[in-house]
Every structure is written in C-alpha cells, then in structure tokens.
Amino acid sequence: MSTFQNIEVKRDQGIFWLTLNRPDVRNALDQTMLREIGLAVQEAEADPEVKVIVFKGAGGKSFAAGADIKQLRDREPLEALVPGMQGLYSQIEKSTKATVAVVEGYALGGGCELALACDIRIATERAKFGLPELNLGIIPGAGGTQRLSRIVGKGHALDMILTGKFVSGEEAHRIGLVQYSIASDNLNEKINEVIDPILKKGPVAIQLAKQAVHHGYDLSGDAAMWIEKLSQAVAFGTEDKHEGTSAFIEKRKPNFNNR
Ligand code: CO8
C-alpha cells in the first residue's frame, strides 16, 4: 500500500479508511491532497476485499475547510476547466464501492462537496456544513451547485450558496443533507453500526445498486428503468444471487464472494 503525505489510509475488514490529514489548516484540500485522494480511491477500487470507503478528517476540528485558498488565489480561468476537484469527486461518486463521509467540524466549500459526492453522509454534533465560495468571489465548482440542489432541493441549496451560512449537523439532518446525525463519543463504534449492514452485502449487488441510482438519476424515467433492468439481469447471473436466495431458503447467513 502506498504511503501518502497529506492523507492517511488504512484497510480493515472490508473498510478503506481515508483520512484527510492537514489538521493545522483544517484539512484544506491542496493539490497534493487531491492527487493523493485520487490515487487512494484507485487503490481501494482495485482491492476486491474493500466494500466501503470512509472519508474522515484528522484532528476533530474539521472534515475539510475546502480548497486551499493560498493555491486558489493564483489559479487562472483555464485551470477551472480541467477535471480537477470536480473530476475527482465524480470519480468518487462513480466508485464501485459504497462511500461514506464522516463529518466532524467544518465541511466547507470543496470539503462539503466531497461529502456530497459520497453515498452516505454522517454528521456529528460538531459538524458545520457550508458553501462559502461566494465570499471569495467564486462559486461552488466541484459539483456543489448540482449535487446540493439534487440532495436538499433548490431552495435549501440556494439559501446555503447565496448566504454562505454554516449549517449544523442537526440542521443538516433536518434538511436531508446528511442521513445520520450522531454524538461524537464512541464515534468509530457508531460509524461501524452504519457500515456493518453494507459489509454483509455482496459486492456485485452493492456496485449495481449504487450505479443504477447514480446513473439513472439524471436520465428520463424510461431510460433509467432500463438501466435498472439491465443491472438486475447482471445480478441474476451472479453466484451471489444464487447464494443469497439459497441462504434465505436454507435459513442461514449468506456467504457472498463477489462473483
Ligand atoms: N485554505 C487554506 N488555509 C486554510 C483554509 C483553506 N480553505 N481554511 C483554513 N485555513 C488555515 C487558516 O489560514 C489558518 O492558517 P494559519 O494558522 O497559518 O493562520 C488555519 O487554517 C486555521 O484557520 P483559522 O484560524 O481560520 O481557524 P478557525 O477554527 O478560527 O476557523 C474556518 C476555521 C471556519 C474553517 C476558517 O478557517 C475558514 O473560514 N476557512 C476558509 C473556508 C472557505 O472559505 N472554504 C472554501 C474554499 S473555496 C473552495 O473550496 C472552492 C472549491 C471549488 C474549487 C473548484 C476549482 C476549479
């Protein structure tokens, strides 16, 4: 496994823990960190044992305070056209693994957008979400304008984007920005409670289900239903489907093996 400068990774029983690790600058996402996240996600993708990728921030004060503003200041217009952070987050959204963001402290700008690209968001009571880009004279440019409005609706999205206000974990839960709002004591135990049911599923079914949701979401109803049908046809051809249905009938736990 690679070693990294600005992130830490750890594999543990099907979970790939990816920790953003620049606590002195509230885990601001500089170019090195973004490159390393991309490489780490590729590593997780290539590992058949991994079922879930969990993104966290080091230090407890921040998940990620957005793009590194010192680097941002010198960026030229054409640099906004490269895949960059937006491309990385699309890579994460399209991952074949389930993805989870655990937000303690600040998830701002590109940090919030990273969480938005994950399948499941968990916030502690110390979480603060925000898209404060307009304060810097720019707009959310890593999927925020699109993913936030799809997740919480245009009203809440425009409120957050135009005011730049910070939203607590509890409020984020109320508006549907996160699926879980939890206290930060015994955090890893609580994260495991959320992830454990996913770890018990077959990896092929995880991949097909999440891709049917993500890819179908922006299509017409008919096209999306067809994606669902084709995905199901693939699932029907797997050993895991035979194993899952047999296990139910035989009253035992399934033993899925990714085929
Ligand atoms: N970039 C660089 N450094 C940062 C960042 C950042 N985003 N956030 C915090 N830091 C640094 C501070 O400069 C400070 O450094 P130093 O100790 O050297 O002065 C250190 O972290 C601690 O920060 P604070 O003293 O401000 O700590 P607080 O706990 O008081 O406040 C906050 C924490 C609320 C997170 C505050 O630092 C803050 O508001 N940060 C900026 C948040 C922000 O505006 N984020 C959006 C960035 S823009 C973005 O993400 C765009 C993404 C899309 C780009 C697409 C490109 C094509």
py3Dmol code that shows the C-alpha trace and the ligand (Angstrom):
import py3Dmol

protein = """\
ATOM      1  CA  MET A   1       0.000   0.000   0.000  1.00  0.00           C
ATOM      2  CA  SER A   2       1.280   3.468  -0.863  1.00  0.00           C
ATOM      3  CA  THR A   3       2.295   5.965   1.759  1.00  0.00           C
ATOM      4  CA  PHE A   4       0.969   9.465   1.419  1.00  0.00           C
ATOM      5  CA  GLN A   5       1.898  12.938   2.614  1.00  0.00           C
ATOM      6  CA  ASN A   6      -1.454  14.651   3.158  1.00  0.00           C
ATOM      7  CA  ILE A   7      -3.822  11.747   3.702  1.00  0.00           C
ATOM      8  CA  GLU A   8      -3.716   8.573   5.759  1.00  0.00           C
ATOM      9  CA  VAL A   9      -5.203   5.291   4.605  1.00  0.00           C
ATOM     10  CA  LYS A  10      -5.948   2.098   6.474  1.00  0.00           C
ATOM     11  CA  ARG A  11      -7.689  -1.103   5.423  1.00  0.00           C
ATOM     12  CA  ASP A  12      -9.683  -3.011   7.994  1.00  0.00           C
ATOM     13  CA  GLN A  13     -12.133  -5.836   7.301  1.00  0.00           C
ATOM     14  CA  GLY A  14     -13.697  -4.539   4.111  1.00  0.00           C
ATOM     15  CA  ILE A  15     -13.410  -0.864   5.083  1.00  0.00           C
ATOM     16  CA  PHE A  16     -10.910   1.502   3.447  1.00  0.00           C
ATOM     17  CA  TRP A  17     -10.431   4.408   5.871  1.00  0.00           C
ATOM     18  CA  LEU A  18      -9.219   7.565   4.107  1.00  0.00           C
ATOM     19  CA  THR A  19      -8.325  10.399   6.490  1.00  0.00           C
ATOM     20  CA  LEU A  20      -7.673  13.931   5.198  1.00  0.00           C
ATOM     21  CA  ASN A  21      -4.617  14.918   7.170  1.00  0.00           C
ATOM     22  CA  ARG A  22      -3.646  18.596   7.257  1.00  0.00           C
ATOM     23  CA  PRO A  23      -5.201  19.481  10.612  1.00  0.00           C
ATOM     24  CA  ASP A  24      -3.155  22.692  11.002  1.00  0.00           C
ATOM     25  CA  VAL A  25      -5.006  24.201   8.054  1.00  0.00           C
ATOM     26  CA  ARG A  26      -8.321  22.500   8.904  1.00  0.00           C
ATOM     27  CA  ASN A  27      -7.597  19.815   6.289  1.00  0.00           C
ATOM     28  CA  ALA A  28      -7.744  22.286   3.402  1.00  0.00           C
ATOM     29  CA  LEU A  29      -7.573  20.395   0.126  1.00  0.00           C
ATOM     30  CA  ASP A  30      -4.345  21.312  -1.635  1.00  0.00           C
ATOM     31  CA  GLN A  31      -3.218  19.828  -4.951  1.00  0.00           C
ATOM     32  CA  THR A  32      -1.117  17.160  -3.240  1.00  0.00           C
ATOM     33  CA  MET A  33      -4.036  16.014  -1.133  1.00  0.00           C
ATOM     34  CA  LEU A  34      -6.384  15.940  -4.126  1.00  0.00           C
ATOM     35  CA  ARG A  35      -3.897  13.890  -6.141  1.00  0.00           C
ATOM     36  CA  GLU A  36      -3.418  11.512  -3.222  1.00  0.00           C
ATOM     37  CA  ILE A  37      -7.169  11.072  -2.714  1.00  0.00           C
ATOM     38  CA  GLY A  38      -7.448  10.086  -6.387  1.00  0.00           C
ATOM     39  CA  LEU A  39      -4.649   7.533  -6.069  1.00  0.00           C
ATOM     40  CA  ALA A  40      -6.029   6.107  -2.828  1.00  0.00           C
ATOM     41  CA  VAL A  41      -9.514   5.722  -4.306  1.00  0.00           C
ATOM     42  CA  GLN A  42      -7.968   3.876  -7.263  1.00  0.00           C
ATOM     43  CA  GLU A  43      -6.206   1.553  -4.801  1.00  0.00           C
ATOM     44  CA  ALA A  44      -9.459   0.901  -2.977  1.00  0.00           C
ATOM     45  CA  GLU A  45     -11.204   0.242  -6.301  1.00  0.00           C
ATOM     46  CA  ALA A  46      -8.626  -2.360  -7.258  1.00  0.00           C
ATOM     47  CA  ASP A  47      -8.980  -4.267  -3.966  1.00  0.00           C
ATOM     48  CA  PRO A  48     -11.792  -6.840  -4.093  1.00  0.00           C
ATOM     49  CA  GLU A  49     -11.782  -7.083  -0.284  1.00  0.00           C
ATOM     50  CA  VAL A  50     -12.847  -3.438   0.062  1.00  0.00           C
ATOM     51  CA  LYS A  51     -16.600  -2.836   0.191  1.00  0.00           C
ATOM     52  CA  VAL A  52     -16.774   0.631   1.745  1.00  0.00           C
ATOM     53  CA  ILE A  53     -14.560   3.715   1.540  1.00  0.00           C
ATOM     54  CA  VAL A  54     -14.891   6.016   4.558  1.00  0.00           C
ATOM     55  CA  PHE A  55     -13.672   9.640   4.325  1.00  0.00           C
ATOM     56  CA  LYS A  56     -12.770  11.406   7.592  1.00  0.00           C
ATOM     57  CA  GLY A  57     -10.833  14.475   8.654  1.00  0.00           C
ATOM     58  CA  ALA A  58      -7.899  14.389  11.063  1.00  0.00           C
ATOM     59  CA  GLY A  59      -7.814  16.474  14.227  1.00  0.00           C
ATOM     60  CA  GLY A  60     -11.513  16.544  15.161  1.00  0.00           C
ATOM     61  CA  LYS A  61     -11.966  20.238  14.249  1.00  0.00           C
ATOM     62  CA  SER A  62     -12.593  19.847  10.558  1.00  0.00           C
ATOM     63  CA  PHE A  63     -13.551  17.342   7.867  1.00  0.00           C
ATOM     64  CA  ALA A  64     -12.125  19.702   5.241  1.00  0.00           C
ATOM     65  CA  ALA A  65     -12.239  23.507   5.060  1.00  0.00           C
ATOM     66  CA  GLY A  66     -12.390  23.494   1.260  1.00  0.00           C
ATOM     67  CA  ALA A  67      -9.835  24.129  -1.446  1.00  0.00           C
ATOM     68  CA  ASP A  68      -6.520  25.527  -0.243  1.00  0.00           C
ATOM     69  CA  ILE A  69      -7.197  29.248  -0.637  1.00  0.00           C
ATOM     70  CA  LYS A  70      -3.489  30.094  -0.940  1.00  0.00           C
ATOM     71  CA  GLN A  71      -3.307  27.887  -4.053  1.00  0.00           C
ATOM     72  CA  LEU A  72      -6.705  29.043  -5.264  1.00  0.00           C
ATOM     73  CA  ARG A  73      -5.685  32.705  -5.364  1.00  0.00           C
ATOM     74  CA  ASP A  74      -3.174  32.090  -8.163  1.00  0.00           C
ATOM     75  CA  ARG A  75      -5.377  29.933 -10.353  1.00  0.00           C
ATOM     76  CA  GLU A  76      -6.129  31.113 -13.899  1.00  0.00           C
ATOM     77  CA  PRO A  77      -9.518  30.826 -15.692  1.00  0.00           C
ATOM     78  CA  LEU A  78      -8.481  27.900 -17.911  1.00  0.00           C
ATOM     79  CA  GLU A  79      -7.376  25.935 -14.852  1.00  0.00           C
ATOM     80  CA  ALA A  80     -11.032  25.785 -13.823  1.00  0.00           C
ATOM     81  CA  LEU A  81     -11.745  23.792 -16.993  1.00  0.00           C
ATOM     82  CA  VAL A  82      -9.521  20.826 -16.194  1.00  0.00           C
ATOM     83  CA  PRO A  83     -11.272  17.892 -14.447  1.00  0.00           C
ATOM     84  CA  GLY A  84      -9.632  18.907 -11.135  1.00  0.00           C
ATOM     85  CA  MET A  85     -11.644  18.677  -7.947  1.00  0.00           C
ATOM     86  CA  GLN A  86     -14.916  18.294  -9.839  1.00  0.00           C
ATOM     87  CA  GLY A  87     -13.474  15.358 -11.818  1.00  0.00           C
ATOM     88  CA  LEU A  88     -12.122  13.736  -8.661  1.00  0.00           C
ATOM     89  CA  TYR A  89     -15.487  13.949  -6.941  1.00  0.00           C
ATOM     90  CA  SER A  90     -17.208  12.444  -9.980  1.00  0.00           C
ATOM     91  CA  GLN A  91     -14.667   9.602  -9.772  1.00  0.00           C
ATOM     92  CA  ILE A  92     -15.674   9.131  -6.121  1.00  0.00           C
ATOM     93  CA  GLU A  93     -19.385   9.274  -6.925  1.00  0.00           C
ATOM     94  CA  LYS A  94     -18.909   6.620  -9.617  1.00  0.00           C
ATOM     95  CA  SER A  95     -16.807   4.369  -7.373  1.00  0.00           C
ATOM     96  CA  THR A  96     -17.871   0.728  -7.417  1.00  0.00           C
ATOM     97  CA  LYS A  97     -17.547   0.733  -3.607  1.00  0.00           C
ATOM     98  CA  ALA A  98     -20.030   2.266  -1.190  1.00  0.00           C
ATOM     99  CA  THR A  99     -18.690   5.623   0.029  1.00  0.00           C
ATOM    100  CA  VAL A 100     -19.306   7.288   3.383  1.00  0.00           C
ATOM    101  CA  ALA A 101     -18.307  10.756   4.637  1.00  0.00           C
ATOM    102  CA  VAL A 102     -17.989  11.200   8.385  1.00  0.00           C
ATOM    103  CA  VAL A 103     -18.121  14.929   9.102  1.00  0.00           C
ATOM    104  CA  GLU A 104     -16.783  16.308  12.387  1.00  0.00           C
ATOM    105  CA  GLY A 105     -16.228  20.042  12.439  1.00  0.00           C
ATOM    106  CA  TYR A 106     -16.090  22.005   9.197  1.00  0.00           C
ATOM    107  CA  ALA A 107     -17.124  20.653   5.802  1.00  0.00           C
ATOM    108  CA  LEU A 108     -16.816  23.819   3.737  1.00  0.00           C
ATOM    109  CA  GLY A 109     -16.574  24.528   0.025  1.00  0.00           C
ATOM    110  CA  GLY A 110     -14.712  21.661  -1.605  1.00  0.00           C
ATOM    111  CA  GLY A 111     -14.898  19.784   1.727  1.00  0.00           C
ATOM    112  CA  CYS A 112     -18.676  19.950   1.711  1.00  0.00           C
ATOM    113  CA  GLU A 113     -18.652  18.990  -1.976  1.00  0.00           C
ATOM    114  CA  LEU A 114     -16.535  15.930  -1.203  1.00  0.00           C
ATOM    115  CA  ALA A 115     -19.134  14.833   1.343  1.00  0.00           C
ATOM    116  CA  LEU A 116     -21.900  15.494  -1.213  1.00  0.00           C
ATOM    117  CA  ALA A 117     -20.204  13.124  -3.667  1.00  0.00           C
ATOM    118  CA  CYS A 118     -20.379  10.266  -1.153  1.00  0.00           C
ATOM    119  CA  ASP A 119     -23.281   7.829  -0.976  1.00  0.00           C
ATOM    120  CA  ILE A 120     -23.885   8.293   2.750  1.00  0.00           C
ATOM    121  CA  ARG A 121     -23.128  11.285   4.999  1.00  0.00           C
ATOM    122  CA  ILE A 122     -22.799  11.035   8.769  1.00  0.00           C
ATOM    123  CA  ALA A 123     -22.518  14.259  10.828  1.00  0.00           C
ATOM    124  CA  THR A 124     -21.548  14.611  14.457  1.00  0.00           C
ATOM    125  CA  GLU A 125     -22.996  17.325  16.665  1.00  0.00           C
ATOM    126  CA  ARG A 126     -19.856  19.363  15.941  1.00  0.00           C
ATOM    127  CA  ALA A 127     -20.386  19.328  12.166  1.00  0.00           C
ATOM    128  CA  LYS A 128     -20.698  22.574  10.243  1.00  0.00           C
ATOM    129  CA  PHE A 129     -21.538  22.416   6.547  1.00  0.00           C
ATOM    130  CA  GLY A 130     -21.269  25.373   4.231  1.00  0.00           C
ATOM    131  CA  LEU A 131     -20.570  26.561   0.708  1.00  0.00           C
ATOM    132  CA  PRO A 132     -18.878  29.929   1.401  1.00  0.00           C
ATOM    133  CA  GLU A 133     -17.307  30.283  -2.055  1.00  0.00           C
ATOM    134  CA  LEU A 134     -19.215  33.479  -2.872  1.00  0.00           C
ATOM    135  CA  ASN A 135     -17.271  35.167  -0.021  1.00  0.00           C
ATOM    136  CA  LEU A 136     -14.167  34.559  -2.162  1.00  0.00           C
ATOM    137  CA  GLY A 137     -15.737  35.836  -5.370  1.00  0.00           C
ATOM    138  CA  ILE A 138     -16.127  32.351  -6.871  1.00  0.00           C
ATOM    139  CA  ILE A 139     -18.897  29.766  -6.950  1.00  0.00           C
ATOM    140  CA  PRO A 140     -19.031  26.151  -5.735  1.00  0.00           C
ATOM    141  CA  GLY A 141     -17.250  24.413  -8.608  1.00  0.00           C
ATOM    142  CA  ALA A 142     -16.756  20.823  -7.514  1.00  0.00           C
ATOM    143  CA  GLY A 143     -20.303  19.659  -8.084  1.00  0.00           C
ATOM    144  CA  GLY A 144     -21.813  21.719  -5.246  1.00  0.00           C
ATOM    145  CA  THR A 145     -24.359  23.674  -7.266  1.00  0.00           C
ATOM    146  CA  GLN A 146     -25.701  20.457  -8.764  1.00  0.00           C
ATOM    147  CA  ARG A 147     -25.335  17.819  -6.052  1.00  0.00           C
ATOM    148  CA  LEU A 148     -26.540  20.020  -3.205  1.00  0.00           C
ATOM    149  CA  SER A 149     -29.708  21.032  -5.050  1.00  0.00           C
ATOM    150  CA  ARG A 150     -30.406  17.413  -6.014  1.00  0.00           C
ATOM    151  CA  ILE A 151     -29.922  16.278  -2.404  1.00  0.00           C
ATOM    152  CA  VAL A 152     -31.716  19.005  -0.433  1.00  0.00           C
ATOM    153  CA  GLY A 153     -33.764  20.741  -3.147  1.00  0.00           C
ATOM    154  CA  LYS A 154     -33.144  24.083  -4.870  1.00  0.00           C
ATOM    155  CA  GLY A 155     -34.484  26.222  -2.009  1.00  0.00           C
ATOM    156  CA  HIS A 156     -32.106  24.992   0.699  1.00  0.00           C
ATOM    157  CA  ALA A 157     -29.245  24.783  -1.824  1.00  0.00           C
ATOM    158  CA  LEU A 158     -29.663  28.386  -2.963  1.00  0.00           C
ATOM    159  CA  ASP A 159     -30.042  29.530   0.651  1.00  0.00           C
ATOM    160  CA  MET A 160     -26.729  27.884   1.595  1.00  0.00           C
ATOM    161  CA  ILE A 161     -24.908  29.008  -1.563  1.00  0.00           C
ATOM    162  CA  LEU A 162     -26.115  32.630  -1.604  1.00  0.00           C
ATOM    163  CA  THR A 163     -25.772  33.289   2.136  1.00  0.00           C
ATOM    164  CA  GLY A 164     -22.685  31.131   2.690  1.00  0.00           C
ATOM    165  CA  LYS A 165     -24.133  30.236   6.087  1.00  0.00           C
ATOM    166  CA  PHE A 166     -22.901  27.287   8.119  1.00  0.00           C
ATOM    167  CA  VAL A 167     -25.409  24.542   8.830  1.00  0.00           C
ATOM    168  CA  SER A 168     -25.086  22.373  11.964  1.00  0.00           C
ATOM    169  CA  GLY A 169     -25.152  18.571  11.862  1.00  0.00           C
ATOM    170  CA  GLU A 170     -28.656  18.577  13.329  1.00  0.00           C
ATOM    171  CA  GLU A 171     -29.938  21.098  10.778  1.00  0.00           C
ATOM    172  CA  ALA A 172     -28.167  19.178   8.010  1.00  0.00           C
ATOM    173  CA  HIS A 173     -30.085  16.101   9.108  1.00  0.00           C
ATOM    174  CA  ARG A 174     -33.379  18.010   9.167  1.00  0.00           C
ATOM    175  CA  ILE A 175     -32.984  19.220   5.565  1.00  0.00           C
ATOM    176  CA  GLY A 176     -31.751  15.840   4.304  1.00  0.00           C
ATOM    177  CA  LEU A 177     -28.150  16.872   3.720  1.00  0.00           C
ATOM    178  CA  VAL A 178     -26.951  14.008   5.919  1.00  0.00           C
ATOM    179  CA  GLN A 179     -28.552  10.660   6.611  1.00  0.00           C
ATOM    180  CA  TYR A 180     -27.205  10.332  10.174  1.00  0.00           C
ATOM    181  CA  SER A 181     -26.685  12.895  12.925  1.00  0.00           C
ATOM    182  CA  ILE A 182     -24.773  11.400  15.854  1.00  0.00           C
ATOM    183  CA  ALA A 183     -22.901  12.372  19.013  1.00  0.00           C
ATOM    184  CA  SER A 184     -19.135  12.211  18.610  1.00  0.00           C
ATOM    185  CA  ASP A 185     -18.443   9.977  21.612  1.00  0.00           C
ATOM    186  CA  ASN A 186     -17.694   6.362  20.603  1.00  0.00           C
ATOM    187  CA  LEU A 187     -17.576   7.642  17.031  1.00  0.00           C
ATOM    188  CA  ASN A 188     -15.948   4.618  15.406  1.00  0.00           C
ATOM    189  CA  GLU A 189     -18.466   2.300  17.041  1.00  0.00           C
ATOM    190  CA  LYS A 190     -21.323   4.374  15.623  1.00  0.00           C
ATOM    191  CA  ILE A 191     -19.725   4.529  12.181  1.00  0.00           C
ATOM    192  CA  ASN A 192     -19.402   0.743  12.251  1.00  0.00           C
ATOM    193  CA  GLU A 193     -23.092   0.422  13.109  1.00  0.00           C
ATOM    194  CA  VAL A 194     -23.929   2.323   9.921  1.00  0.00           C
ATOM    195  CA  ILE A 195     -21.445   0.432   7.770  1.00  0.00           C
ATOM    196  CA  ASP A 196     -21.920  -3.063   9.125  1.00  0.00           C
ATOM    197  CA  PRO A 197     -25.108  -3.835   7.160  1.00  0.00           C
ATOM    198  CA  ILE A 198     -23.341  -2.793   3.932  1.00  0.00           C
ATOM    199  CA  LEU A 199     -20.391  -5.085   4.685  1.00  0.00           C
ATOM    200  CA  LYS A 200     -22.802  -8.020   4.831  1.00  0.00           C
ATOM    201  CA  LYS A 201     -23.983  -7.456   1.240  1.00  0.00           C
ATOM    202  CA  GLY A 202     -22.488  -8.896  -1.923  1.00  0.00           C
ATOM    203  CA  PRO A 203     -20.038  -6.532  -3.633  1.00  0.00           C
ATOM    204  CA  VAL A 204     -21.581  -7.004  -7.080  1.00  0.00           C
ATOM    205  CA  ALA A 205     -25.016  -6.081  -5.786  1.00  0.00           C
ATOM    206  CA  ILE A 206     -23.582  -3.037  -3.961  1.00  0.00           C
ATOM    207  CA  GLN A 207     -21.972  -1.856  -7.186  1.00  0.00           C
ATOM    208  CA  LEU A 208     -25.012  -2.481  -9.379  1.00  0.00           C
ATOM    209  CA  ALA A 209     -27.447  -0.856  -6.946  1.00  0.00           C
ATOM    210  CA  LYS A 210     -25.435   2.319  -6.444  1.00  0.00           C
ATOM    211  CA  GLN A 211     -24.664   2.702 -10.116  1.00  0.00           C
ATOM    212  CA  ALA A 212     -28.313   2.218 -11.063  1.00  0.00           C
ATOM    213  CA  VAL A 213     -29.199   5.033  -8.639  1.00  0.00           C
ATOM    214  CA  HIS A 214     -26.406   7.406  -9.709  1.00  0.00           C
ATOM    215  CA  HIS A 215     -26.522   6.808 -13.448  1.00  0.00           C
ATOM    216  CA  GLY A 216     -30.319   6.612 -13.572  1.00  0.00           C
ATOM    217  CA  TYR A 217     -30.842   9.791 -11.564  1.00  0.00           C
ATOM    218  CA  ASP A 218     -30.339  12.260 -14.395  1.00  0.00           C
ATOM    219  CA  LEU A 219     -31.975  10.243 -17.148  1.00  0.00           C
ATOM    220  CA  SER A 220     -35.558  10.079 -18.323  1.00  0.00           C
ATOM    221  CA  GLY A 221     -37.717   7.639 -16.358  1.00  0.00           C
ATOM    222  CA  ASP A 222     -37.775   5.053 -19.163  1.00  0.00           C
ATOM    223  CA  ALA A 223     -34.010   5.095 -19.742  1.00  0.00           C
ATOM    224  CA  ALA A 224     -33.360   4.874 -16.011  1.00  0.00           C
ATOM    225  CA  MET A 225     -35.736   1.940 -15.634  1.00  0.00           C
ATOM    226  CA  TRP A 226     -33.887   0.223 -18.448  1.00  0.00           C
ATOM    227  CA  ILE A 227     -30.580   0.702 -16.605  1.00  0.00           C
ATOM    228  CA  GLU A 228     -32.220  -0.880 -13.562  1.00  0.00           C
ATOM    229  CA  LYS A 229     -33.437  -3.834 -15.679  1.00  0.00           C
ATOM    230  CA  LEU A 230     -30.030  -4.411 -17.253  1.00  0.00           C
ATOM    231  CA  SER A 231     -28.339  -4.176 -13.854  1.00  0.00           C
ATOM    232  CA  GLN A 232     -30.783  -6.717 -12.474  1.00  0.00           C
ATOM    233  CA  ALA A 233     -30.064  -9.019 -15.419  1.00  0.00           C
ATOM    234  CA  VAL A 234     -26.376  -8.878 -14.475  1.00  0.00           C
ATOM    235  CA  ALA A 235     -27.244  -9.586 -10.821  1.00  0.00           C
ATOM    236  CA  PHE A 236     -29.375 -12.594 -11.854  1.00  0.00           C
ATOM    237  CA  GLY A 237     -26.312 -14.123 -13.495  1.00  0.00           C
ATOM    238  CA  THR A 238     -24.112 -13.988 -10.386  1.00  0.00           C
ATOM    239  CA  GLU A 239     -23.185 -16.716  -7.931  1.00  0.00           C
ATOM    240  CA  ASP A 240     -24.012 -14.199  -5.219  1.00  0.00           C
ATOM    241  CA  LYS A 241     -27.661 -14.202  -6.303  1.00  0.00           C
ATOM    242  CA  HIS A 242     -27.757 -17.994  -6.061  1.00  0.00           C
ATOM    243  CA  GLU A 243     -26.019 -17.806  -2.674  1.00  0.00           C
ATOM    244  CA  GLY A 244     -28.293 -15.051  -1.317  1.00  0.00           C
ATOM    245  CA  THR A 245     -31.540 -16.747  -2.319  1.00  0.00           C
ATOM    246  CA  SER A 246     -30.305 -20.206  -1.206  1.00  0.00           C
ATOM    247  CA  ALA A 247     -29.184 -18.837   2.164  1.00  0.00           C
ATOM    248  CA  PHE A 248     -32.664 -17.397   2.766  1.00  0.00           C
ATOM    249  CA  ILE A 249     -34.372 -20.682   1.901  1.00  0.00           C
ATOM    250  CA  GLU A 250     -31.881 -22.713   3.979  1.00  0.00           C
ATOM    251  CA  LYS A 251     -32.247 -20.285   6.927  1.00  0.00           C
ATOM    252  CA  ARG A 252     -28.552 -19.410   7.141  1.00  0.00           C
ATOM    253  CA  LYS A 253     -26.392 -16.341   6.598  1.00  0.00           C
ATOM    254  CA  PRO A 254     -25.209 -15.801   3.005  1.00  0.00           C
ATOM    255  CA  ASN A 255     -21.545 -16.042   2.206  1.00  0.00           C
ATOM    256  CA  PHE A 256     -21.098 -13.712  -0.773  1.00  0.00           C
ATOM    257  CA  ASN A 257     -17.906 -13.959  -2.783  1.00  0.00           C
ATOM    258  CA  ASN A 258     -18.010 -11.278  -5.474  1.00  0.00           C
ATOM    259  CA  ARG A 259     -18.915 -13.477  -8.444  1.00  0.00           C
TER     260      ARG A 259
END
"""
ligand_1 = """\
57
CO8
N -7.258 27.109 2.675
C -6.065 27.401 3.212
N -5.860 27.571 4.540
C -6.935 27.438 5.349
C -8.238 27.136 4.859
C -8.365 26.974 3.443
N -9.545 26.658 2.883
N -9.082 27.082 5.895
C -8.363 27.320 7.000
N -7.080 27.540 6.675
C -5.961 27.840 7.574
C -6.005 29.272 8.062
O -5.443 30.153 7.123
C -5.207 29.152 9.332
O -3.852 29.141 8.997
P -2.773 29.956 9.911
O -2.796 29.237 11.246
O -1.500 29.789 9.161
O -3.289 31.361 10.009
C -5.559 27.767 9.862
O -6.094 27.062 8.745
C -6.612 27.775 10.932
O -7.696 28.534 10.445
P -8.495 29.583 11.375
O -7.524 30.279 12.292
O -9.314 30.438 10.492
O -9.353 28.552 12.247
P -10.823 28.708 12.806
O -11.080 27.462 13.573
O -10.962 30.018 13.510
O -11.772 28.782 11.503
C -12.629 28.027 9.377
C -11.887 27.667 10.688
C -14.077 28.447 9.676
C -12.598 26.747 8.564
C -11.901 29.194 8.669
O -10.507 28.907 8.602
C -12.383 29.419 7.265
O -13.373 30.095 7.069
N -11.691 28.843 6.255
C -11.972 29.057 4.866
C -13.216 28.269 4.434
C -13.555 28.513 2.980
O -13.778 29.626 2.543
N -13.621 27.420 2.192
C -13.932 27.457 0.795
C -12.679 27.428 -0.020
S -13.011 27.622 -1.751
C -13.420 26.084 -2.293
O -13.430 25.138 -1.562
C -13.718 26.001 -3.738
C -13.861 24.556 -4.234
C -14.117 24.512 -5.714
C -12.834 24.798 -6.496
C -13.006 24.448 -7.937
C -11.725 24.873 -8.741
C -11.904 24.753 -10.220
"""
view = py3Dmol.view(width=600, height=400)
view.addModel(protein, "pdb")
view.setStyle({"model": 0}, {"cartoon": {"style": "trace"}})
view.addModel(ligand_1, "xyz")
view.setStyle({"model": 1}, {"stick": {}})
view.zoomTo()
view.show()
